[in-house]
Amino acid sequence: MQHKQSRLIVQFYLETARARVVVGGNYFQFKPKFVKDNKLEKRFQGHSYDIVTQTEVIEIDDLSSHPNKSHRIADGIAEQYILEYHPEYKFYRLLKEEITNEKGHIQPTAKDYLREHLF
């Protein structure tokens, strides 16, 4: 729930404070060369990013549910794909804990955090 709330807060910030439009399609199918180069044939071959606008791709990390190495590797691969194959997008990685507390309520410093970490 906290991750979903963080996503909604970031989307609201983007739409109201930054005049961005969040697009519905947030899944990127990896190109075959990327899948082969990264040996992903038996793993995942695409990724659903948390938020996509016309010019940005944003991932919201959850430190409590991403503690293991394999999850961090998968996050890195997803970021690498955007940087290499979609230079038209700027990639941002945010921390859920900086946006909402454990109950899903907005952190008092969330607006400053978003202002500092997004464009």
N, CA, C and O atoms as a printed pandas DataFrame, in Angstrom:
     atom_number atom_name residue_name chain_id  residue_number  x_coord  y_coord  z_coord
0              1         N          MET        A               1    0.816   -1.191    0.000
1              2        CA          MET        A               1    0.000    0.000    0.000
2              3         C          MET        A               1    0.871    1.272    0.000
3              4         O          MET        A               1    0.564    2.245   -0.689
4              5         N          GLN        A               2    1.948    1.244    0.775
5              6        CA          GLN        A               2    2.807    2.424    0.845
6              7         C          GLN        A               2    3.391    2.757   -0.526
7              8         O          GLN        A               2    3.509    3.931   -0.879
8              9         N          HIS        A               3    3.756    1.735   -1.300
9             10        CA          HIS        A               3    4.313    1.970   -2.634
10            11         C          HIS        A               3    3.253    2.602   -3.541
11            12         O          HIS        A               3    3.544    3.548   -4.273
12            13         N          LYS        A               4    2.041    2.084   -3.492
13            14        CA          LYS        A               4    0.958    2.627   -4.320
14            15         C          LYS        A               4    0.692    4.088   -3.952
15            16         O          LYS        A               4    0.517    4.927   -4.836
16            17         N          GLN        A               5    0.661    4.394   -2.656
17            18        CA          GLN        A               5    0.439    5.763   -2.212
18            19         C          GLN        A               5    1.564    6.673   -2.687
19            20         O          GLN        A               5    1.315    7.799   -3.117
20            21         N          SER        A               6    2.806    6.186   -2.611
21            22        CA          SER        A               6    3.943    6.982   -3.081
22            23         C          SER        A               6    3.802    7.283   -4.560
23            24         O          SER        A               6    4.051    8.406   -4.999
24            25         N          ARG        A               7    3.403    6.283   -5.326
25            26        CA          ARG        A               7    3.222    6.465   -6.764
26            27         C          ARG        A               7    2.156    7.522   -7.043
27            28         O          ARG        A               7    2.348    8.382   -7.902
28            29         N          LEU        A               8    1.040    7.464   -6.328
29            30        CA          LEU        A               8   -0.036    8.436   -6.521
30            31         C          LEU        A               8    0.410    9.850   -6.156
31            32         O          LEU        A               8    0.042   10.812   -6.830
32            33         N          ILE        A               9    1.195    9.976   -5.099
33            34        CA          ILE        A               9    1.693   11.297   -4.690
34            35         C          ILE        A               9    2.640   11.856   -5.743
35            36         O          ILE        A               9    2.562   13.035   -6.089
36            37         N          VAL        A              10    3.533   11.014   -6.254
37            38        CA          VAL        A              10    4.459   11.471   -7.292
38            39         C          VAL        A              10    3.681   11.864   -8.551
39            40         O          VAL        A              10    3.973   12.889   -9.167
40            41         N          GLN        A              11    2.703   11.060   -8.929
41            42        CA          GLN        A              11    1.887   11.389  -10.099
42            43         C          GLN        A              11    1.168   12.718   -9.901
43            44         O          GLN        A              11    1.147   13.546  -10.812
44            45         N          PHE        A              12    0.581   12.937   -8.735
45            46        CA          PHE        A              12   -0.101   14.193   -8.442
46            47         C          PHE        A              12    0.875   15.365   -8.541
47            48         O          PHE        A              12    0.548   16.401   -9.118
48            49         N          TYR        A              13    2.056   15.200   -7.983
49            50        CA          TYR        A              13    3.089   16.241   -8.053
50            51         C          TYR        A              13    3.445   16.557   -9.502
51            52         O          TYR        A              13    3.520   17.723   -9.890
52            53         N          LEU        A              14    3.665   15.515  -10.296
53            54        CA          LEU        A              14    4.031   15.711  -11.700
54            55         C          LEU        A              14    2.943   16.456  -12.464
55            56         O          LEU        A              14    3.227   17.365  -13.245
56            57         N          GLU        A              15    1.699   16.059  -12.230
57            58        CA          GLU        A              15    0.585   16.643  -12.983
58            59         C          GLU        A              15    0.254   18.065  -12.531
59            60         O          GLU        A              15   -0.135   18.895  -13.353
60            61         N          THR        A              16    0.400   18.354  -11.254
61            62        CA          THR        A              16    0.005   19.676  -10.755
62            63         C          THR        A              16    1.177   20.660  -10.705
63            64         O          THR        A              16    1.041   21.801  -11.146
64            65         N          ALA        A              17    2.302   20.238  -10.185
65            66        CA          ALA        A              17    3.429   21.162  -10.014
66            67         C          ALA        A              17    4.325   21.244  -11.246
67            68         O          ALA        A              17    5.018   22.241  -11.446
68            69         N          ARG        A              18    4.310   20.200  -12.068
69            70        CA          ARG        A              18    5.216   20.160  -13.220
70            71         C          ARG        A              18    4.501   20.074  -14.566
71            72         O          ARG        A              18    5.156   19.999  -15.605
72            73         N          ALA        A              19    3.181   20.084  -14.562
73            74        CA          ALA        A              19    2.364   20.054  -15.784
74            75         C          ALA        A              19    2.728   18.896  -16.708
75            76         O          ALA        A              19    2.729   19.045  -17.929
76            77         N          ARG        A              20    3.032   17.750  -16.123
77            78        CA          ARG        A              20    3.334   16.551  -16.903
78            79         C          ARG        A              20    2.063   15.710  -17.048
79            80         O          ARG        A              20    1.156   15.780  -16.219
80            81         N          VAL        A              21    2.018   14.926  -18.104
81            82        CA          VAL        A              21    0.926   13.989  -18.312
82            83         C          VAL        A              21    1.494   12.589  -18.139
83            84         O          VAL        A              21    2.418   12.191  -18.849
84            85         N          VAL        A              22    0.940   11.853  -17.200
85            86        CA          VAL        A              22    1.377   10.476  -16.976
86            87         C          VAL        A              22    0.649    9.602  -17.989
87            88         O          VAL        A              22   -0.580    9.613  -18.064
88            89         N          VAL        A              23    1.420    8.847  -18.766
89            90        CA          VAL        A              23    0.829    8.014  -19.809
90            91         C          VAL        A              23    0.442    6.655  -19.232
91            92         O          VAL        A              23    0.996    6.206  -18.228
92            93         N          GLY        A              24   -0.519    6.014  -19.888
93            94        CA          GLY        A              24   -1.005    4.727  -19.403
94            95         C          GLY        A              24   -0.054    3.575  -19.638
95            96         O          GLY        A              24    0.022    2.665  -18.812
96            97         N          GLY        A              25    0.670    3.589  -20.738
97            98        CA          GLY        A              25    1.561    2.473  -21.068
98            99         C          GLY        A              25    2.883    2.589  -20.338
99           100         O          GLY        A              25    3.735    3.396  -20.710
100          101         N          ASN        A              26    3.059    1.784  -19.297
101          102        CA          ASN        A              26    4.305    1.859  -18.547
102          103         C          ASN        A              26    5.162    0.599  -18.696
103          104         O          ASN        A              26    6.188    0.452  -18.032
104          105         N          TYR        A              27    4.724   -0.312  -19.582
105          106        CA          TYR        A              27    5.490   -1.554  -19.807
106          107         C          TYR        A              27    6.348   -1.391  -21.052
107          108         O          TYR        A              27    5.864   -0.992  -22.111
108          109         N          PHE        A              28    7.625   -1.705  -20.907
109          110        CA          PHE        A              28    8.554   -1.687  -22.037
110          111         C          PHE        A              28    9.027   -3.112  -22.283
111          112         O          PHE        A              28    9.615   -3.741  -21.403
112          113         N          GLN        A              29    8.770   -3.615  -23.479
113          114        CA          GLN        A              29    9.286   -4.915  -23.901
114          115         C          GLN        A              29   10.734   -4.694  -24.328
115          116         O          GLN        A              29   11.003   -3.874  -25.205
116          117         N          PHE        A              30   11.667   -5.421  -23.713
117          118        CA          PHE        A              30   13.073   -5.243  -24.055
118          119         C          PHE        A              30   13.336   -5.703  -25.485
119          120         O          PHE        A              30   12.750   -6.681  -25.948
120          121         N          LYS        A              31   14.204   -5.005  -26.165
121          122        CA          LYS        A              31   14.591   -5.371  -27.526
122          123         C          LYS        A              31   15.391   -6.682  -27.479
123          124         O          LYS        A              31   16.118   -6.925  -26.516
124          125         N          PRO        A              32   15.261   -7.528  -28.518
125          126        CA          PRO        A              32   15.943   -8.832  -28.515
126          127         C          PRO        A              32   17.448   -8.739  -28.258
127          128         O          PRO        A              32   17.995   -9.583  -27.549
128          129         N          LYS        A              33   18.120   -7.750  -28.809
129          130        CA          LYS        A              33   19.561   -7.605  -28.595
130          131         C          LYS        A              33   19.871   -7.382  -27.117
131          132         O          LYS        A              33   20.828   -7.949  -26.590
132          133         N          PHE        A              34   19.070   -6.562  -26.451
133          134        CA          PHE        A              34   19.265   -6.297  -25.031
134          135         C          PHE        A              34   19.046   -7.568  -24.210
135          136         O          PHE        A              34   19.804   -7.857  -23.284
136          137         N          VAL        A              35   18.002   -8.326  -24.559
137          138        CA          VAL        A              35   17.712   -9.589  -23.866
138          139         C          VAL        A              35   18.896  -10.545  -24.014
139          140         O          VAL        A              35   19.345  -11.146  -23.038
140          141         N          LYS        A              36   19.396  -10.681  -25.247
141          142        CA          LYS        A              36   20.510  -11.588  -25.497
142          143         C          LYS        A              36   21.787  -11.110  -24.816
143          144         O          LYS        A              36   22.474  -11.898  -24.166
144          145         N          ASP        A              37   22.113   -9.819  -24.962
145          146        CA          ASP        A              37   23.339   -9.278  -24.373
146          147         C          ASP        A              37   23.368   -9.405  -22.855
147          148         O          ASP        A              37   24.438   -9.538  -22.260
148          149         N          ASN        A              38   22.193   -9.365  -22.228
149          150        CA          ASN        A              38   22.115   -9.440  -20.767
150          151         C          ASN        A              38   21.675  -10.815  -20.256
151          152         O          ASN        A              38   21.396  -10.994  -19.070
152          153         N          LYS        A              39   21.621  -11.783  -21.180
153          154        CA          LYS        A              39   21.260  -13.161  -20.836
154          155         C          LYS        A              39   19.941  -13.247  -20.053
155          156         O          LYS        A              39   19.857  -13.869  -18.994
156          157         N          LEU        A              40   18.931  -12.603  -20.613
157          158        CA          LEU        A              40   17.624  -12.543  -19.946
158          159         C          LEU        A              40   16.610  -13.512  -20.530
159          160         O          LEU        A              40   15.433  -13.463  -20.173
160          161         N          GLU        A              41   17.044  -14.385  -21.415
161          162        CA          GLU        A              41   16.105  -15.264  -22.109
162          163         C          GLU        A              41   15.217  -16.052  -21.147
163          164         O          GLU        A              41   14.042  -16.274  -21.438
164          165         N          LYS        A              42   15.758  -16.474  -20.012
165          166        CA          LYS        A              42   14.986  -17.299  -19.075
166          167         C          LYS        A              42   14.500  -16.504  -17.873
167          168         O          LYS        A              42   13.920  -17.076  -16.951
168          169         N          ARG        A              43   14.721  -15.223  -17.869
169          170        CA          ARG        A              43   14.305  -14.386  -16.738
170          171         C          ARG        A              43   13.139  -13.518  -17.174
171          172         O          ARG        A              43   12.067  -14.034  -17.490
172          173         N          PHE        A              44   13.327  -12.243  -17.194
173          174        CA          PHE        A              44   12.273  -11.324  -17.625
174          175         C          PHE        A              44   12.728  -10.630  -18.897
175          176         O          PHE        A              44   13.921  -10.393  -19.090
176          177         N          GLN        A              45   11.792  -10.308  -19.750
177          178        CA          GLN        A              45   12.141   -9.710  -21.040
178          179         C          GLN        A              45   11.473   -8.358  -21.239
179          180         O          GLN        A              45   11.330   -7.879  -22.364
180          181         N          GLY        A              46   11.077   -7.764  -20.153
181          182        CA          GLY        A              46   10.488   -6.440  -20.174
182          183         C          GLY        A              46   10.297   -5.968  -18.754
183          184         O          GLY        A              46   10.580   -6.698  -17.805
184          185         N          HIS        A              47    9.816   -4.743  -18.605
185          186        CA          HIS        A              47    9.642   -4.201  -17.262
186          187         C          HIS        A              47    8.501   -3.197  -17.254
187          188         O          HIS        A              47    8.347   -2.409  -18.188
188          189         N          SER        A              48    7.701   -3.229  -16.193
189          190        CA          SER        A              48    6.672   -2.217  -15.955
190          191         C          SER        A              48    7.259   -1.187  -15.006
191          192         O          SER        A              48    7.533   -1.477  -13.842
192          193         N          TYR        A              49    7.444   -0.001  -15.514
193          194        CA          TYR        A              49    8.003    1.081  -14.712
194          195         C          TYR        A              49    6.875    1.736  -13.924
195          196         O          TYR        A              49    5.714    1.674  -14.327
196          197         N          ASP        A              50    7.214    2.357  -12.809
197          198        CA          ASP        A              50    6.177    2.932  -11.951
198          199         C          ASP        A              50    5.429    4.075  -12.617
199          200         O          ASP        A              50    4.199    4.105  -12.598
200          201         N          ILE        A              51    6.159    5.015  -13.205
201          202        CA          ILE        A              51    5.525    6.170  -13.836
202          203         C          ILE        A              51    6.266    6.489  -15.132
203          204         O          ILE        A              51    7.496    6.505  -15.181
204          205         N          VAL        A              52    5.480    6.742  -16.182
205          206        CA          VAL        A              52    6.049    7.168  -17.459
206          207         C          VAL        A              52    5.278    8.404  -17.904
207          208         O          VAL        A              52    4.047    8.411  -17.929
208          209         N          THR        A              53    6.027    9.453  -18.255
209          210        CA          THR        A              53    5.425   10.647  -18.855
210          211         C          THR        A              53    5.917   10.703  -20.300
211          212         O          THR        A              53    6.523    9.748  -20.785
212          213         N          GLN        A              54    5.664   11.802  -20.982
213          214        CA          GLN        A              54    6.159   11.920  -22.352
214          215         C          GLN        A              54    7.680   12.011  -22.387
215          216         O          GLN        A              54    8.292   11.708  -23.411
216          217         N          THR        A              55    8.298   12.425  -21.283
217          218        CA          THR        A              55    9.746   12.660  -21.299
218          219         C          THR        A              55   10.515   12.009  -20.154
219          220         O          THR        A              55   11.743   12.087  -20.123
220          221         N          GLU        A              56    9.824   11.371  -19.216
221          222        CA          GLU        A              56   10.500   10.765  -18.072
222          223         C          GLU        A              56   10.012    9.348  -17.803
223          224         O          GLU        A              56    8.867    8.995  -18.085
224          225         N          VAL        A              57   10.911    8.558  -17.252
225          226        CA          VAL        A              57   10.582    7.247  -16.693
226          227         C          VAL        A              57   11.033    7.301  -15.239
227          228         O          VAL        A              57   12.177    7.649  -14.943
228          229         N          ILE        A              58   10.115    6.952  -14.330
229          230        CA          ILE        A              58   10.392    7.067  -12.905
230          231         C          ILE        A              58   10.135    5.727  -12.221
231          232         O          ILE        A              58    9.082    5.113  -12.394
232          233         N          GLU        A              59   11.109    5.297  -11.453
233          234        CA          GLU        A              59   10.978    4.103  -10.621
234          235         C          GLU        A              59   10.981    4.558   -9.166
235          236         O          GLU        A              59   11.756    5.431   -8.777
236          237         N          ILE        A              60   10.112    3.960   -8.379
237          238        CA          ILE        A              60   10.052    4.247   -6.953
238          239         C          ILE        A              60   10.521    3.000   -6.222
239          240         O          ILE        A              60    9.851    1.967   -6.230
240          241         N          ASP        A              61   11.680    3.114   -5.591
241          242        CA          ASP        A              61   12.260    1.978   -4.886
242          243         C          ASP        A              61   11.722    1.885   -3.467
243          244         O          ASP        A              61   11.383    2.878   -2.824
244          245         N          ASP        A              62   11.664    0.654   -3.018
245          246        CA          ASP        A              62   11.200    0.330   -1.677
246          247         C          ASP        A              62   12.343   -0.382   -0.980
247          248         O          ASP        A              62   12.606   -1.551   -1.262
248          249         N          LEU        A              63   13.023    0.301   -0.077
249          250        CA          LEU        A              63   14.192   -0.278    0.575
250          251         C          LEU        A              63   13.843   -1.532    1.367
251          252         O          LEU        A              63   14.674   -2.431    1.500
252          253         N          SER        A              64   12.626   -1.603    1.893
253          254        CA          SER        A              64   12.253   -2.763    2.701
254          255         C          SER        A              64   11.974   -4.007    1.856
255          256         O          SER        A              64   12.164   -5.124    2.337
256          257         N          SER        A              65   11.531   -3.839    0.620
257          258        CA          SER        A              65   11.234   -5.028   -0.195
258          259         C          SER        A              65   12.267   -5.268   -1.289
259          260         O          SER        A              65   12.123   -6.212   -2.067
260          261         N          HIS        A              66   13.304   -4.438   -1.368
261          262        CA          HIS        A              66   14.361   -4.625   -2.366
262          263         C          HIS        A              66   15.717   -4.907   -1.718
263          264         O          HIS        A              66   16.748   -4.455   -2.216
264          265         N          PRO        A              67   15.720   -5.657   -0.603
265          266        CA          PRO        A              67   17.010   -5.832    0.067
266          267         C          PRO        A              67   17.909   -6.876   -0.590
267          268         O          PRO        A              67   19.122   -6.861   -0.383
268          269         N          ASN        A              68   17.327   -7.786   -1.382
269          270        CA          ASN        A              68   18.164   -8.855   -1.910
270          271         C          ASN        A              68   18.864   -8.453   -3.199
271          272         O          ASN        A              68   18.420   -7.576   -3.939
272          273         N          LYS        A              69   19.965   -9.126   -3.429
273          274        CA          LYS        A              69   20.841   -8.799   -4.564
274          275         C          LYS        A              69   20.127   -8.965   -5.904
275          276         O          LYS        A              69   20.294   -8.132   -6.794
276          277         N          SER        A              70   19.335  -10.028   -6.063
277          278        CA          SER        A              70   18.696  -10.278   -7.363
278          279         C          SER        A              70   17.707   -9.168   -7.715
279          280         O          SER        A              70   17.574   -8.813   -8.887
280          281         N          HIS        A              71   17.023   -8.623   -6.737
281          282        CA          HIS        A              71   16.082   -7.543   -7.017
282          283         C          HIS        A              71   16.822   -6.272   -7.420
283          284         O          HIS        A              71   16.384   -5.553   -8.319
284          285         N          ARG        A              72   17.931   -5.997   -6.763
285          286        CA          ARG        A              72   18.733   -4.820   -7.125
286          287         C          ARG        A              72   19.325   -4.974   -8.526
287          288         O          ARG        A              72   19.427   -3.996   -9.267
288          289         N          ILE        A              73   19.715   -6.199   -8.890
289          290        CA          ILE        A              73   20.235   -6.450  -10.237
290          291         C          ILE        A              73   19.133   -6.201  -11.266
291          292         O          ILE        A              73   19.371   -5.555  -12.286
292          293         N          ALA        A              74   17.934   -6.711  -11.002
293          294        CA          ALA        A              74   16.805   -6.506  -11.918
294          295         C          ALA        A              74   16.489   -5.021  -12.064
295          296         O          ALA        A              74   16.207   -4.555  -13.168
296          297         N          ASP        A              75   16.534   -4.277  -10.965
297          298        CA          ASP        A              75   16.310   -2.824  -11.032
298          299         C          ASP        A              75   17.365   -2.151  -11.900
299          300         O          ASP        A              75   17.055   -1.258  -12.688
300          301         N          GLY        A              76   18.614   -2.587  -11.750
301          302        CA          GLY        A              76   19.704   -2.022  -12.552
302          303         C          GLY        A              76   19.536   -2.314  -14.023
303          304         O          GLY        A              76   19.810   -1.457  -14.863
304          305         N          ILE        A              77   19.087   -3.515  -14.348
305          306        CA          ILE        A              77   18.854   -3.889  -15.750
306          307         C          ILE        A              77   17.737   -3.036  -16.342
307          308         O          ILE        A              77   17.846   -2.567  -17.475
308          309         N          ALA        A              78   16.667   -2.833  -15.580
309          310        CA          ALA        A              78   15.549   -2.017  -16.056
310          311         C          ALA        A              78   15.997   -0.577  -16.318
311          312         O          ALA        A              78   15.577    0.037  -17.299
312          313         N          GLU        A              79   16.841   -0.045  -15.449
313          314        CA          GLU        A              79   17.361    1.307  -15.646
314          315         C          GLU        A              79   18.293    1.355  -16.855
315          316         O          GLU        A              79   18.218    2.278  -17.666
316          317         N          GLN        A              80   19.162    0.367  -16.972
317          318        CA          GLN        A              80   20.107    0.298  -18.092
318          319         C          GLN        A              80   19.370    0.286  -19.431
319          320         O          GLN        A              80   19.809    0.919  -20.392
320          321         N          TYR        A              81   18.252   -0.433  -19.491
321          322        CA          TYR        A              81   17.489   -0.510  -20.743
322          323         C          TYR        A              81   17.029    0.876  -21.193
323          324         O          TYR        A              81   17.190    1.238  -22.359
324          325         N          ILE        A              82   16.463    1.644  -20.280
325          326        CA          ILE        A              82   15.992    2.985  -20.643
326          327         C          ILE        A              82   17.160    3.856  -21.078
327          328         O          ILE        A              82   17.073    4.547  -22.093
328          329         N          LEU        A              83   18.242    3.830  -20.328
329          330        CA          LEU        A              83   19.397    4.673  -20.646
330          331         C          LEU        A              83   20.000    4.331  -22.007
331          332         O          LEU        A              83   20.421    5.226  -22.740
332          333         N          GLU        A              84   20.045    3.048  -22.349
333          334        CA          GLU        A              84   20.667    2.624  -23.607
334          335         C          GLU        A              84   19.733    2.697  -24.813
335          336         O          GLU        A              84   20.159    3.083  -25.902
336          337         N          TYR        A              85   18.475    2.332  -24.628
337          338        CA          TYR        A              85   17.580    2.177  -25.775
338          339         C          TYR        A              85   16.515    3.271  -25.896
339          340         O          TYR        A              85   15.832    3.362  -26.917
340          341         N          HIS        A              86   16.377    4.081  -24.882
341          342        CA          HIS        A              86   15.376    5.147  -24.935
342          343         C          HIS        A              86   15.952    6.452  -24.397
343          344         O          HIS        A              86   15.505    6.959  -23.368
344          345         N          PRO        A              87   16.943    6.990  -25.097
345          346        CA          PRO        A              87   17.555    8.240  -24.630
346          347         C          PRO        A              87   16.608    9.441  -24.686
347          348         O          PRO        A              87   16.929   10.514  -24.175
348          349         N          GLU        A              88   15.459    9.258  -25.300
349          350        CA          GLU        A              88   14.477   10.344  -25.332
350          351         C          GLU        A              88   13.835   10.563  -23.950
351          352         O          GLU        A              88   13.194   11.585  -23.708
352          353         N          TYR        A              89   14.020    9.592  -23.059
353          354        CA          TYR        A              89   13.493    9.708  -21.699
354          355         C          TYR        A              89   14.623    9.996  -20.718
355          356         O          TYR        A              89   15.739    9.501  -20.873
356          357         N          LYS        A              90   14.314   10.808  -19.699
357          358        CA          LYS        A              90   15.214   10.952  -18.564
358          359         C          LYS        A              90   14.752    9.944  -17.524
359          360         O          LYS        A              90   13.554    9.790  -17.289
360          361         N          PHE        A              91   15.701    9.259  -16.903
361          362        CA          PHE        A              91   15.367    8.232  -15.914
362          363         C          PHE        A              91   15.590    8.770  -14.508
363          364         O          PHE        A              91   16.623    9.375  -14.219
364          365         N          TYR        A              92   14.617    8.546  -13.644
365          366        CA          TYR        A              92   14.718    8.959  -12.241
366          367         C          TYR        A              92   14.389    7.781  -11.341
367          368         O          TYR        A              92   13.497    6.986  -11.638
368          369         N          ARG        A              93   15.116    7.679  -10.244
369          370        CA          ARG        A              93   14.855    6.655   -9.236
370          371         C          ARG        A              93   14.616    7.383   -7.912
371          372         O          ARG        A              93   15.466    8.136   -7.438
372          373         N          LEU        A              94   13.445    7.141   -7.331
373          374        CA          LEU        A              94   13.058    7.775   -6.074
374          375         C          LEU        A              94   12.933    6.730   -4.971
375          376         O          LEU        A              94   12.768    5.543   -5.253
376          377         N          LEU        A              95   13.011    7.163   -3.730
377          378        CA          LEU        A              95   12.835    6.271   -2.585
378          379         C          LEU        A              95   11.449    6.464   -1.986
379          380         O          LEU        A              95   11.064    7.572   -1.611
380          381         N          LYS        A              96   10.725    5.389   -1.906
381          382        CA          LYS        A              96    9.367    5.409   -1.354
382          383         C          LYS        A              96    9.363    5.994    0.054
383          384         O          LYS        A              96    8.468    6.760    0.410
384          385         N          GLU        A              97   10.352    5.638    0.844
385          386        CA          GLU        A              97   10.412    6.078    2.232
386          387         C          GLU        A              97   10.554    7.592    2.373
387          388         O          GLU        A              97   10.233    8.150    3.423
388          389         N          GLU        A              98   11.034    8.261    1.321
389          390        CA          GLU        A              98   11.145    9.721    1.340
390          391         C          GLU        A              98    9.827   10.401    0.973
391          392         O          GLU        A              98    9.670   11.608    1.159
392          393         N          ILE        A              99    8.884    9.620    0.451
393          394        CA          ILE        A              99    7.620   10.179   -0.025
394          395         C          ILE        A              99    6.481    9.902    0.953
395          396         O          ILE        A              99    5.679   10.787    1.254
396          397         N          THR        A             100    6.419    8.658    1.448
397          398        CA          THR        A             100    5.366    8.291    2.396
398          399         C          THR        A             100    5.962    7.576    3.604
399          400         O          THR        A             100    7.053    7.010    3.535
400          401         N          ASN        A             101    5.223    7.614    4.712
401          402        CA          ASN        A             101    5.654    6.868    5.893
402          403         C          ASN        A             101    5.105    5.446    5.816
403          404         O          ASN        A             101    4.465    5.073    4.833
404          405         N          GLU        A             102    5.359    4.661    6.850
405          406        CA          GLU        A             102    4.947    3.250    6.821
406          407         C          GLU        A             102    3.431    3.065    6.761
407          408         O          GLU        A             102    2.961    1.986    6.399
408          409         N          LYS        A             103    2.663    4.092    7.109
409          410        CA          LYS        A             103    1.199    4.020    7.015
410          411         C          LYS        A             103    0.675    4.516    5.672
411          412         O          LYS        A             103   -0.531    4.487    5.426
412          413         N          GLY        A             104    1.573    4.970    4.805
413          414        CA          GLY        A             104    1.168    5.469    3.498
414          415         C          GLY        A             104    0.820    6.943    3.483
415          416         O          GLY        A             104    0.321    7.452    2.480
416          417         N          HIS        A             105    1.078    7.635    4.583
417          418        CA          HIS        A             105    0.808    9.069    4.647
418          419         C          HIS        A             105    2.004    9.846    4.114
419          420         O          HIS        A             105    3.151    9.417    4.246
420          421         N          ILE        A             106    1.721   10.980    3.518
421          422        CA          ILE        A             106    2.783   11.771    2.902
422          423         C          ILE        A             106    3.765   12.277    3.964
423          424         O          ILE        A             106    3.369   12.731    5.038
424          425         N          GLN        A             107    5.043   12.185    3.634
425          426        CA          GLN        A             107    6.084   12.714    4.511
426          427         C          GLN        A             107    6.045   14.241    4.453
427          428         O          GLN        A             107    5.789   14.805    3.389
428          429         N          PRO        A             108    6.294   14.918    5.575
429          430        CA          PRO        A             108    6.299   16.391    5.566
430          431         C          PRO        A             108    7.329   16.977    4.598
431          432         O          PRO        A             108    7.166   18.098    4.117
432          433         N          THR        A             109    8.377   16.225    4.319
433          434        CA          THR        A             109    9.448   16.712    3.446
434          435         C          THR        A             109    9.324   16.222    2.005
435          436         O          THR        A             109   10.226   16.442    1.198
436          437         N          ALA        A             110    8.216   15.562    1.677
437          438        CA          ALA        A             110    8.066   14.939    0.354
438          439         C          ALA        A             110    8.156   15.948   -0.787
439          440         O          ALA        A             110    8.817   15.684   -1.791
440          441         N          LYS        A             111    7.503   17.094   -0.646
441          442        CA          LYS        A             111    7.530   18.083   -1.727
442          443         C          LYS        A             111    8.950   18.550   -2.001
443          444         O          LYS        A             111    9.356   18.657   -3.158
444          445         N          ASP        A             112    9.709   18.829   -0.947
445          446        CA          ASP        A             112   11.104   19.246   -1.123
446          447         C          ASP        A             112   11.938   18.130   -1.748
447          448         O          ASP        A             112   12.792   18.387   -2.596
448          449         N          TYR        A             113   11.688   16.892   -1.326
449          450        CA          TYR        A             113   12.409   15.743   -1.888
450          451         C          TYR        A             113   12.137   15.623   -3.387
451          452         O          TYR        A             113   13.067   15.441   -4.172
452          453         N          LEU        A             114   10.888   15.721   -3.782
453          454        CA          LEU        A             114   10.531   15.613   -5.202
454          455         C          LEU        A             114   11.098   16.773   -6.001
455          456         O          LEU        A             114   11.596   16.585   -7.111
456          457         N          ARG        A             115   11.024   17.967   -5.439
457          458        CA          ARG        A             115   11.582   19.144   -6.124
458          459         C          ARG        A             115   13.089   18.961   -6.339
459          460         O          ARG        A             115   13.623   19.351   -7.378
460          461         N          GLU        A             116   13.752   18.381   -5.375
461          462        CA          GLU        A             116   15.205   18.199   -5.467
462          463         C          GLU        A             116   15.604   17.052   -6.392
463          464         O          GLU        A             116   16.652   17.115   -7.033
464          465         N          HIS        A             117   14.778   16.001   -6.468
465          466        CA          HIS        A             117   15.163   14.798   -7.219
466          467         C          HIS        A             117   14.504   14.620   -8.571
467          468         O          HIS        A             117   14.834   13.682   -9.296
468          469         N          LEU        A             118   13.587   15.491   -8.926
469          470        CA          LEU        A             118   12.957   15.417  -10.252
470          471         C          LEU        A             118   13.252   16.717  -11.009
471          472         O          LEU        A             118   12.924   17.803  -10.532
472          473         N          PHE        A             119   13.851   16.606  -12.154
473          474        CA          PHE        A             119   14.230   17.690  -13.050
474          475         C          PHE        A             119   14.681   18.885  -12.266
475          476         O          PHE        A             119   15.043   19.906  -12.850
